[in-house]
Amino acid sequence: MNRIPFFKMTGAGNDFIVVDNRSGRIDADRCRDFVRLVCRRGLSVGADGVILIENDPEVDFRWRFFNADASEAEMCGNGARCAARFASLKGIAKGPRMSFRTLAGVIGAELLGNRVKVQMPPPHGLRAGIRVEAAGRAFELDFLNTGVPHAACLVPGGRDLESAEVALWGRAIRFHREFEPAGTNVNFVHVRDRHRIAVRTYERGVEGETLACGTGAMACALMAAARELVDSPVEVTTRSGEFLATHFEVRSSGAGIEFGPVCLEGEARVAYEAELWDETTKSPEP
C-alpha cells in the first residue's frame, strides 16, 4: 500500500496538507487529481490547499502550492507560514531564519516559537476607486497584488461586515471582466481604528469564503494605509477569530504610492501528523 506521510497544519483558520516531497514521490506537474481528491472534506483529509516541499539549490527549499481546486497559486501568506514551520520541524531549514522559493519569488521567514513572520513579495498594481456592477449591486473596489491579486471593498461597520453576502458578491466580483483573465480574490473590510481591521475573504481557487487569507489580510491593510485610514502595524481579525499582524512601510513618490518591506506574522499550528492511504488518493470506483 502506498502511504504518503504528511502534516495537517493551520494558519489562522486556513488549513493545509503539507508533504515533504524532496524525493519527488509526488509528480508536482501531474498532481492535480491528487490535490482535488485529498482536499475533499468528508471524503479525505480535507484542506484549503496542498503544499509540496521540494529541493532548491540556492535557498532552503522551494514549494509548490495548490489550491483545493488544484490550481497552482503564486503565493499564500498563511501557507507560507505553515511551510516555514514545517521546514523547521523537519530539519529542512537549520535555523530560525530561512528563505524559500515560490512562484512569486523568494520569501524570507523567521520562526518565533509557533509564530512565524514572513516577508511577503513586493506589492504591485495598486488601483483605487474601481467601480463595478456585480450581483445586482454597485461596488467601489481597490486592487493590489500581494503575490496574488486582491480586490477590497470597504464596509462602514462591523454589522455590515457580518451581514455581507461574501459568497454571492465575492464570486460575482471574482469573475468580473474588470479582473480578467486571471480573476481576483475578493475582500470585504471594516476599519475599526488606526491599527485594527476586520476582513472576510472570498478566495480564488477555493471558490468560497475561507476562515482566513494571509495575502488578503496584507492587501487589505496596505490598501487601507494607502487611503490613510491605518498605520503600521495593523492587526487583522480573520473570519476564524484568529489575528494576523501586518507590518509595512508606505511612501509617496512622484510615481504614486510605494510600499516598503511588508511582513505577515501569526501562528502556524500543527493539527496532526499522519499518512495518506491510497484509498483517498484515487478516484472512487464507478
N, C-alpha and C positions, 0 to 999 in steps of 0.2 A: 504494500500500500504506500502510495506517495503522499507523505505528510510534510507540510511546509511550516516550520516554526515562524511565529510572528508575535508581535506585541500589539495589543489593543490600547491605544492612547487617546487622550482627550485634551484639547486646549480650549478652555473657556466654553466648552459645550460642543465644539467641532470634534468629531471622533474619526479616527484613522486606523487602518490596518497597516502596520509598519513591518517590512520584511528586509532582513539582511540579504541582499541579492548580489553580494560581491563575487560569488561563484558563478553568477549567470544562470542560476537554476530556472528563473523565470525569464522568458524572452520578452524584454520590455517593449520591443517593436511589434509583438504579436500577442499582447496580453489583454486585449480589450474584452474578450468574452470572460476571461478570468476575473477581471475587475468588476464587471457588471454582476457576475454571479456571487462573488463573495461580499459585495456591498448590499445585497438584498437583505433587508431586515425581516426577521421571522423565518427565513429560509436558509440563511447562512450567518456569518458573523454580523453583518450589517455595519455600514460606516458611511461617512460623507466622502471618503476617498481612500486611495491606496498609495502608500509611499514605498518606493523601492530604493534602497540604499546601495550604491554601486561604487566601484573604484574610480579614482581620478588621479592622474599622475602629478598634478600641480597643487591640489588642495586636499583637505582631509577626506572628502568623499564628494560624490555627486548624487543627486536624487533624480528620480523620475516620479512625477506627481500626477495622479489620475483622479479626476472627479468620479463620483458614483456612476455617472453615465458613460464612463470610460474615455471621456475627452481628456486630453493631456493639457494641463494648465502650466503657465509660465511660473506662477508664484502662488503661495498660500501662506499667509502670515502665521496662522495658528499651526499649520502643518510644519512650517519651518522650525518652530519652537519644539515641537514634538520630535522632529528628526534630529535636532541637535542633542536633546536629552537622550534619545535612543543611542546615538553615536557615542556619547559619553559612557552610558551604562554598558555598552558592548565593547568598550575599549577601542573603538574605531578612531575616535579623537582622543588624544592623550592628555589634554589639559582642559581647564575651564573655558578657554577661548579656542575657537575653531573657525574654519571657513569651509563653505561647500558650494558646489556649482548647481545652479538652476537654469532654466531656460531664460530667466530674467537677468542672469548674471551671477557673479559670485556674491554670496551672502556671508556676512560675519555674524557670529553668535557668541554669547557669553553665558555660562551657567552660574546661577545664583541660588544654590540649593536645588529645589524642584521648580524654581522660576528660571525662565530663560529670557534673555534680552537679545533680539536680533536687529541688525542694521538692515533696513529694507533697501530695495533698489531705488535709485533716484526717481522721484515722481516726475511725471511729464504730462503734457497735453491738457493743462488746466483750461477749462472753458466755463464761464459763469453765465447765468441767466438764460439757459436754453429753454425755450417754451415748446412744449409738445402736447398734442391731444392723444390720450390713450385711455382705454376702458371707459370712454364716455366722459372723461374729465380733462381739465386743463392742469398741467403741471409746469412749474418752473424748476429747472434742474441745474445743478453744477456737475461738471465732469472732470475726473482726474484719473490717470493711470498710475497705480502704485505697484506695478508688476503685473497686474491685470486691470481691465477697465472698470471704473465705478462711476455711476451716476448717483446723485444725492438730492433728496427733496427735504427741505426744512419744514417741520410741522410746529405749530405755535405752542403746544402744551403737552404734558405727559399723557393726558387723556386722549388727545388727538393721536399720539403715537400708539397708544394701546388699542385704539379702535381702527387704526389704519388697516386697510384690506391689502396686506402685503402680498399675498399670493396672487390676487387678481391684478392689482395695479403693477406689481413688480414684473409679472410675466408680460403684460402689455408693453411696458417700457423696455424691458429686456430685448424684445424683438422689434422695437420701433425702427423705422427706416433711418432715423437720425443716427443710430448707432450701428448700422450695417457696415461691413458684413460680419464683424466679429460678435456683435451684440455687446451687452454690458451687464454687470451686476448692478443691482438697484438697492439703494439705502434710503431709509426714512429716519430723520434725525431730529431730536429735540435737544436744544441747547439749554442746560439747566443753569449754568453760571459760567464764569470765565475759565474754569478748569474742569468742568464736568459736562458730558453729553451722554445721551442715551440713543442707541441705534438698533434698528431692526433691518435685516438684510435678506433680499431675495438673491440667491446665488445661482449664477450661470453654471451649468454643468450638473448641479444638484437638481435644478429646476423646481425650487421651492424655497420657503423660508428655512434658514438654519438657525441654530441656537447661538451662533457667533460667526464672525468673519473677520480675521485679522487684517487683511488688506483693506477691507471695508471700514473697519474702525480707524485705521490710519488715514484713509482717504477722507473720511468724514471730519476728522479732527483738522486735517490740513485745509479742507475747503471752508470750514468754519473759521479757521485762522485767517484765510485769505479774505474773508468778509469782515475781519476784525471783530469777531464775536468771541474768540477764545484766545488764550495764551498758553504756551507750553510750560509744564506738562499738562496733558489733558487725560483725565480718567474717563474711560468709555464703559458704560454699562451695557452689556450684551443681553440678548433675549433670555439667555440661561440664568441671568442674575449675576454671573461672574463679571469681574472687572479686568479690563486691559489698560495698561498705561502707555501713552504715546509721548514721545519726546522728539522735538524738531526745532528747526530754525526757519524763520520766514524773512525774506529780504525783498525789498522793492528795488528794481533797477530800470534802466531805460527799456529793457526788453519785457518788462512786466514783473510779475511776482515770481520769485525763485525760492526754492526750498533747500535748506542746508541738510546735513545728515539727519535722517529720520529713523527712529528706533521704536520697536514694539516690544513690550515687556508683559509677561504674565506667566501663570503656572502652566506646566506641561506634565500631566499626570499619566502614570501607567495604570490602566484599569486591570489588565491581566496579561500573562504570557501563556501561550498555548500553541497548538498545532492545528493547521487546517487539514482536514481529511479530504481525500479526493471526492467523497460523496457530495461535498458542497462546492467543488471547483469545476464540476462538469454540468452540462445542460441536463435537465431531467429527461428521463426516458419517456417517449410518447405513450 
